[in-house]
């Protein structure tokens, strides 16, 4: 496997020339500028390239192991995690009140990209910990915050999210885990959870599980679910009554311990109000869904790097005019097609992730409550798009990059098959991509009577009008028109109509957003530097080779649900 090169030049371009990072930081009263942000990203990139990337294949081959009831991580992971903590990376964007550095969320999200690109299994540990920390900060009482936030933020302890049961996946109304009130502020949690990422390991002294369970008097359905903080180690230093029943045998992310967890009267504390656990858990899940989307982006970027390097070295066939041979396969149009489609997603996705992260920063830190609310709504709108589209395009990108290698991509030596296997899970966990699409159509489009999505569309249109000289602007404008039409058609749609259209609609939405980012990047790239020349060329690739998919998606959406629902169940 080739080395990993962090995309620092691209980050710098986006910060300085596309996203107006300095202006946003001034607006938020933050003493952070492009120079400092780039320096932080450079240091993070070095850590990922030097510490984590070399462990990626080794972690995949060794995998996490269950030994005498405890999880043992692959060689090198524990020392890498200690170095990660000592360098302060877990606390990067966390609240300074509890020991965090308080840096902008955009730096956190781009760190997540580099973690995912270099070692996806490792990156899940700090990502899940951050989600647990955010849920505790938003919903727990002061005593729990005082005990648990600081060690989670520092990375001394890690977090895990325990939702899924064998009979309760997407439909959490079927959840059976019980919690018994012990009368002294503690609860005894009993049940089994499956698919619990980071459920156990040997890299931290404590693992804080956030567990969904039902109290004795809980109403039926999702309105009867509560959230409990259940630590592996209790405050008195004794082991809690929880254990790893098994490690799941998985297609990918072998170094990530995905556990079957047994809670046998485990001591826990209520987080938030009784029967309001799902609302508390969604604080964690929404942050995790952005992180999972970035996993798809990171895998795509890393896979592109390996494939582009290979294509420049691999000699096969003759030049198109027949005059030279053998030539590097980068000379062949089909190889370029695959590489450029991947790169046109990666760079647009990176820009959209940055724009979304700055809205997150506005939502958390702006002085004006109205601005905070508007930014928060935009993040909520874009979260299912980032999660689903980035992971769909990310998996497709990993497969395309593997294809560049031909037969060599199918064998382990080059690392491409690991990218494909690792990328696949991101389309499934934290809510499948079909669920994300349904959330977008059913819950996010109607927010504020449709005003939020219209506000985003208006902003996209304004940016397109600001760059009339770019051919891509007109093409994105046409795609935006298709998206507006589809949005209007889905307002008030019945469940079958919404379900039939949702996945295609989300992909259309994402294509328009990627095109919007390419307009902004091409509009900023007016110079003759190699980076600017590449941006303009890639914008054209996206406009002519990727964006035309929007027309087919619009036709599929307009076809409605009838053809899908016509076939009797027995005919399947």
Secondary structure, 3 states (H helix, E strand, C coil): CCCCCCCHHHHHHHHHHHCCHHHHHHHCCCCCCHHHHHHHHHHHHHHHHHHHHHHHHHHHHHCCEEECCEEECCCCHHHHHHHHHHCCHHHCCCCHHHCCCCCCHHHHHHHHHHHHHHHHHHHHHHHHHHHHHHHHHHHCCHHHHHHHHHHHHHCCCEEEEECCECCECCCHHHCCCEEEECCCCCEEEEEEEEEEECCCCCCCCCEEEEEEEEECCCCCHHHHCEEEEEECECCCCCECCEEEEEECCCCCCCCCCEEEEEEEEEEEEEECCCCCHHHHHHHHHHHHHHHHHHHHHHHHHHHHHHHHHHHHHCECCECCCCCCECCEHHHCHHHHHHHHHHHHHHHHHHHHHHHHHHHHHHHHHCCCHHHHHHHHHHHHHHHHHHHHHHHHHHHHHHHHHHHHCHHHHCCHHHCHHHHHHHHHHHHCCCCCHHHHHHHHHHHHCCHHHHHHHHHHHHHHHHHHHCCCCCHHHHHHHHHHHHHHHHHHHHCCCCHHHHHHHHHHHHHHHHHHHHHHHHHHHHHHCCCCCHHHHHHHHHHHHHHHHHCCHHHHHHHHHHCCCHHHHCCCHHHC
